[in-house]
Amino acid sequence: MTSILSQLGALASGPVPDAVRAGIPSRIIDIVGIAVRASSLDTSRAIVGFAADQGSAPQATPIGGGQTMSAAEAAFVNGVLAHSLDYDDTHLPSILHPSASVVPASLAVAEWKGVPGATLIDAVAVGLEVTVRLGMGGYDHRARQSVYFERGQHATSICGAVGSAAAAARLLGADAGGIAHAMGIACSMGSGIIEANRAGGTVKRLHCGWAARAGVTAAQLAARGITGPPTAVEGRFGLFQAFLGDQADFEAVTADLGDRWEADNIFYKPYPANHFTHTGIDAAIAMRSRGLCPDDIATATLEVAPPTVRTIGEPIEAKRKPESGYHAQFSGPYTVAAGLIGGNGLGVGLADFTDELACDPTRRELMARIDVVGDPRLMAIYPCQLPARLTVTTASGHTVVEERLANRGGPDQPLSDGELATKFADNTAGLVADSVASRIYDFLSGLAAAPSVTGLLAPLVDPIGKQP
């Protein structure tokens, strides 16, 4: 029987459908914009300093890093930045974030090797597919939940390390066997627990960076002759046994492999917050557009699929009093309040998640009137969508209800090219000159025709500098 890695290696070394390739430049644009915005965070500066201390050959550009670094270190920095704002895309129903590790890993190796844009596109595409396929191997269809998540594991970083290895190995010229070895090595490198979602801490921001770094490193090691076990996924002591036990779904990884691609099920985020909050934000924005004012609200209840309550609604008192803008990104009461008050970007934006606003007395007073509960009826479509129902009782005793069953940014409600451009511009504004941002956006939009990607990120090595 052909091993899972052999099948994934064959996919990762083969052709990519034109329909899949067409959507990849927008994925890269999205991640680059997010990384630019995140470069100003204190945690990002700490990571840049850490990476610089490692000392390495100048091969690739870490955004905001001030100097070029090795491909692995640049992938690490950019992966951390890509995931630091909780603004990166999400695959459903596996509920993992594939682009934030695969794109940084691919950009770093592509820049180092000077490959054409079309080659980069193909590498990102196969890396994303491997990542989400392994994520689906941990999805329990009966429970409608990620087994990784239930066990406290971050599938994003575990599976992202393997997908990044596939992309990086392809860019290094490996054949199917070489890519399989790179992925086999990366199976020993993926890690991440998600306790920070519940209890705080900034370590979760590192997860995609570590996965990107692991993927690049695994590909480099494979290129030097290091090998991985062929059954590193399904073996008795393989990745699935270690992380999923007897709940692994092997068939989900390889079903219709190469014929059905999961790219359409990767949802863009219109709002810089945990994806479980997004339909609640949409409902709140709709209420505001109907003329409802925060002062009109006596009580509000956000109903969501029960498994999401622990992330955005528990403990409720803590969610009503987020300690920082970062904690507010995981708060159902805060994100509903932001939608009701009115925000930036595509309705609620980065400017709405500051430490000051998280502690703002007016918002906290509104949050005290907002509850988050689970509704089992919403499980019928969760987690292929992340639905929500917002019910408000007004001060005059009226009831107002808004229900959102499909996520904005997914195939049912895709973001337009203009909306994605707005998101990119919002992310880069004030950190790089408009002319630089436009040049990078245009380059990436036409990536398929670019003869080389070397120098693509060079203007962003110090984005705080606002280059002319």
FIMI-296762 format. One record per residue (C-alpha): residue in one letter; x, y, z. Coordinates in steps of 0.5 Angstrom, whole numbers, padded with zeros to 4 digits, always signed. Layout:
<recs>
AXYZ;...
</recs>
This chain:
<recs>
M+0000+0000+0000;T+0003+0007-0002;S+0004+0011+0004;I+0001+0018+0005;L+0007+0022+0005;S+0008+0018-0002;Q+0002+0020-0005;L+0003+0027-0002;G+0010+0028-0005;A+0007+0026-0012;L+0001+0031-0011;A+0007+0036-0009;S+0011+0035-0015;G+0006+0035-0020;P+0002+0040-0024;V-0003+0045-0020;P-0010+0047-0024;D-0010+0053-0027;A-0017+0055-0022;V-0012+0054-0016;R-0006+0058-0019;A-0011+0064-0020;G-0012+0065-0013;I-0005+0064-0010;P-0003+0071-0011;S-0008+0074-0007;R-0006+0069-0001;I+0001+0072-0002;I-0002+0079-0002;D-0006+0078+0004;I+0000+0075+0008;V+0005+0080+0006;G+0000+0086+0008;I-0001+0083+0015;A+0006+0082+0016;V+0007+0089+0015;R+0002+0091+0020;A+0005+0086+0025;S+0012+0089+0024;S+0010+0095+0029;L+0008+0090+0035;D+0013+0089+0041;T+0013+0082+0040;S+0015+0082+0033;R+0021+0087+0035;A+0023+0081+0040;I+0023+0076+0035;V+0027+0080+0030;G+0032+0081+0035;F+0032+0074+0037;A+0033+0072+0029;A+0038+0077+0028;D+0042+0074+0034;Q+0042+0067+0031;G+0047+0070+0026;S+0046+0067+0019;A+0047+0068+0011;P+0044+0074+0008;Q+0039+0070+0004;A+0032+0073+0005;T+0028+0079+0007;P+0025+0079+0014;I+0019+0084+0014;G+0022+0090+0019;G+0028+0086+0020;G+0033+0091+0018;Q+0037+0086+0015;T+0037+0080+0010;M+0037+0073+0014;S+0038+0066+0012;A+0032+0063+0009;A+0030+0059+0015;E+0030+0065+0020;A+0027+0070+0015;A+0021+0065+0014;F+0021+0065+0022;V+0020+0072+0023;N+0015+0073+0017;G+0011+0067+0020;V+0011+0070+0026;L+0008+0077+0024;A+0003+0073+0019;H+0000+0070+0025;S+0000+0076+0030;L-0006+0080+0029;D-0011+0074+0028;Y-0012+0077+0021;D-0010+0071+0017;D-0014+0066+0013;T-0018+0060+0016;H-0019+0053+0012;L-0026+0050+0014;P-0028+0045+0017;S-0021+0044+0019;I-0021+0051+0023;L-0013+0052+0021;H-0009+0058+0018;P-0005+0055+0012;S-0003+0061+0009;A+0001+0064+0015;S+0006+0059+0015;V+0006+0056+0008;V+0007+0063+0005;P+0013+0066+0009;A+0017+0059+0008;S+0015+0059+0000;L+0017+0067+0000;A+0024+0066+0003;V+0026+0060-0001;A+0024+0063-0007;E+0027+0070-0006;W+0034+0066-0004;K+0033+0062-0010;G+0031+0067-0015;V+0025+0063-0018;P+0020+0065-0023;G+0013+0068-0020;A+0010+0062-0023;T+0014+0057-0019;L+0013+0061-0013;I+0005+0060-0014;D+0005+0053-0015;A+0010+0052-0009;V+0005+0056-0005;A-0001+0052-0008;V+0001+0045-0006;G+0004+0047+0001;L-0003+0050+0003;E-0006+0043+0000;V-0002+0039+0004;T-0003+0043+0010;V-0011+0043+0010;R-0011+0035+0008;L-0007+0034+0014;G-0012+0038+0018;M-0018+0034+0015;G-0014+0028+0018;G-0016+0031+0025;Y-0023+0033+0023;D-0028+0029+0027;H-0035+0029+0022;R-0039+0026+0028;A-0037+0031+0033;R-0036+0037+0028;Q-0030+0039+0031;S-0022+0038+0030;V-0019+0033+0034;Y-0013+0037+0035;F-0017+0043+0038;E-0020+0038+0043;R-0013+0036+0045;G-0011+0043+0046;Q-0006+0042+0040;H-0005+0048+0035;A-0007+0044+0028;T-0004+0050+0024;S+0003+0050+0027;I+0003+0042+0027;C+0000+0041+0020;G+0003+0048+0017;A+0010+0045+0018;V+0009+0039+0014;G+0006+0044+0008;S+0011+0049+0009;A+0016+0043+0008;A+0013+0041+0002;A+0013+0048-0001;A+0020+0049+0000;A+0022+0042-0002;R+0019+0044-0009;L+0022+0050-0009;L+0029+0047-0008;G+0028+0043-0014;A+0026+0036-0010;D+0022+0031-0014;A+0017+0027-0011;G+0021+0023-0006;G+0025+0028-0004;I+0019+0032-0002;A+0016+0026+0002;H+0023+0026+0006;A+0022+0033+0007;M+0015+0032+0010;G+0017+0026+0014;I+0023+0030+0017;A+0018+0036+0018;C+0013+0031+0022;S+0018+0031+0028;M+0018+0038+0028;G+0011+0041+0028;S+0008+0043+0035;G+0004+0048+0038;I-0001+0048+0044;I-0007+0053+0044;E-0008+0055+0052;A-0006+0062+0050;N-0013+0062+0047;R-0016+0061+0053;A-0011+0064+0059;G-0007+0069+0055;G+0000+0070+0053;T+0003+0072+0046;V+0007+0065+0045;K+0001+0063+0040;R+0004+0069+0035;L+0010+0064+0034;H+0007+0058+0032;C+0006+0060+0024;G+0013+0062+0024;W+0016+0056+0028;A+0012+0052+0023;A+0015+0056+0017;R+0022+0055+0020;A+0021+0048+0021;G+0019+0047+0014;V+0025+0051+0011;T+0030+0047+0015;A+0027+0040+0014;A+0027+0041+0006;Q+0034+0044+0007;L+0036+0037+0011;A+0033+0033+0006;A+0037+0036+0000;R+0043+0034+0004;G+0041+0027+0004;I+0037+0027+0011;T+0031+0022+0011;G+0024+0021+0014;P+0020+0015+0015;P+0016+0014+0009;T+0010+0012+0014;A+0011+0019+0019;V+0004+0020+0018;E+0000+0014+0019;G+0005+0009+0022;R+0005+0006+0029;F+0009+0012+0032;G+0007+0017+0027;L+0004+0024+0027;F-0003+0022+0027;Q-0002+0017+0033;A+0002+0022+0037;F-0003+0027+0036;L-0010+0024+0034;G-0009+0017+0037;D-0015+0013+0034;Q-0019+0019+0032;A-0015+0020+0026;D-0018+0020+0019;F-0013+0017+0014;E-0018+0017+0008;A-0019+0025+0009;V-0012+0026+0007;T-0012+0022+0001;A-0019+0022-0002;D-0020+0025-0009;L-0013+0028-0008;G-0011+0032-0014;D-0018+0032-0017;R-0021+0036-0011;W-0017+0042-0008;E-0019+0045-0002;A-0017+0052-0004;D-0024+0054-0004;N-0025+0052+0003;I-0020+0057+0005;F-0023+0063+0008;Y-0020+0070+0008;K-0021+0074+0014;P-0025+0081+0013;Y-0024+0083+0021;P-0017+0082+0025;A-0020+0078+0030;N-0021+0070+0032;H-0026+0067+0026;F-0031+0065+0031;T-0033+0072+0032;H-0034+0074+0025;T-0041+0073+0024;G-0043+0076+0030;I-0039+0082+0028;D-0043+0082+0021;A-0050+0081+0025;A-0048+0087+0029;I-0046+0091+0023;A-0053+0090+0020;M-0056+0092+0027;R-0052+0099+0026;S-0054+0100+0019;R-0061+0099+0021;G-0060+0105+0026;L-0059+0101+0033;C-0055+0105+0037;P-0051+0102+0043;D-0055+0106+0048;D-0062+0103+0045;I-0059+0096+0048;A-0062+0093+0054;T-0059+0086+0053;A-0056+0083+0048;T-0054+0075+0047;L-0050+0072+0042;E-0051+0065+0040;V-0046+0061+0037;A-0044+0054+0035;P-0043+0051+0042;P-0036+0049+0041;T-0034+0056+0040;V-0036+0059+0046;R-0030+0057+0050;T-0026+0061+0046;I-0030+0067+0045;G-0035+0067+0051;E-0031+0063+0057;P-0030+0066+0062;I-0035+0071+0061;E-0033+0076+0066;A-0026+0076+0063;K-0029+0076+0056;R-0033+0082+0058;K-0027+0086+0061;P-0021+0084+0056;E-0014+0086+0058;S-0011+0088+0052;G-0013+0089+0044;Y-0010+0082+0043;H-0015+0079+0048;A-0021+0083+0045;Q-0019+0079+0039;F-0022+0073+0042;S-0028+0076+0046;G-0035+0075+0043;P-0038+0081+0047;Y-0032+0086+0045;T-0033+0084+0038;V-0040+0085+0038;A-0039+0092+0041;A-0034+0094+0036;G-0039+0092+0031;L-0045+0096+0034;I-0041+0102+0035;G-0038+0102+0028;G-0031+0101+0026;N-0025+0102+0021;G-0023+0097+0015;L-0028+0093+0012;G-0033+0095+0018;V-0029+0093+0024;G-0021+0094+0023;L-0014+0094+0026;A-0015+0101+0029;D-0021+0098+0033;F-0017+0093+0037;T-0012+0097+0041;D-0011+0096+0049;E-0014+0103+0050;L-0020+0101+0047;A-0020+0094+0050;C-0021+0098+0057;D-0025+0104+0055;P-0031+0105+0060;T-0036+0106+0055;R-0034+0099+0051;R-0034+0096+0058;E-0041+0098+0060;L-0044+0096+0053;M-0040+0089+0054;A-0043+0088+0061;R-0050+0087+0057;I-0047+0082+0052;D-0048+0075+0053;V-0045+0069+0049;V-0049+0062+0049;G-0048+0056+0045;D-0054+0054+0040;P-0054+0047+0038;R-0058+0048+0032;L-0053+0052+0029;M-0049+0045+0029;A-0052+0043+0023;I-0047+0048+0019;Y-0042+0048+0024;P-0036+0048+0022;C-0036+0049+0015;Q-0039+0056+0017;L-0038+0059+0023;P-0046+0062+0024;A-0048+0066+0029;R-0055+0070+0031;L-0055+0076+0035;T-0061+0078+0039;V-0062+0085+0042;T-0067+0087+0047;T-0068+0095+0047;A-0069+0099+0052;S-0076+0100+0050;G-0078+0093+0050;H-0077+0091+0043;T-0073+0085+0040;V-0068+0085+0034;V-0065+0079+0031;E-0060+0079+0026;E-0058+0072+0024;R-0051+0070+0020;L-0050+0063+0017;A-0045+0064+0012;N-0038+0067+0013;R-0036+0074+0009;G-0029+0072+0006;G-0031+0065+0004;P-0034+0062-0002;D-0041+0064-0001;Q-0039+0071+0001;P-0032+0072-0002;L-0029+0078-0001;S-0028+0082-0008;D-0021+0084-0011;G-0023+0091-0008;E-0024+0089-0001;L-0018+0085-0001;A-0014+0091-0004;T-0017+0096+0002;K-0015+0091+0007;F-0008+0091+0004;A-0008+0098+0004;D-0010+0099+0011;N-0005+0094+0013;T+0001+0098+0010;A-0002+0105+0011;G+0003+0109+0015;L+0009+0104+0015;V+0011+0104+0008;A+0010+0109+0003;D+0004+0109-0001;S+0008+0108-0008;V+0012+0102-0005;A+0005+0099-0003;S+0002+0100-0009;R+0009+0097-0013;I+0009+0091-0009;Y+0001+0090-0010;D+0002+0091-0017;F+0008+0086-0017;L+0004+0080-0013;S-0002+0081-0017;G+0002+0080-0024;L+0006+0075-0020;A+0005+0069-0025;A+0009+0073-0031;A+0015+0075-0026;P+0021+0072-0029;S+0024+0072-0021;V+0022+0074-0014;T+0029+0076-0012;G+0028+0083-0009;L+0021+0083-0008;L+0021+0084-0001;A+0027+0088+0000;P+0023+0095+0000;L+0020+0092+0007;V+0026+0090+0010;D+0025+0096+0014;P+0018+0098+0013;I+0018+0103+0019;G+0022+0107+0015;K+0017+0109+0010;Q+0021+0109+0004;P+0020+0114-0002;
</recs>
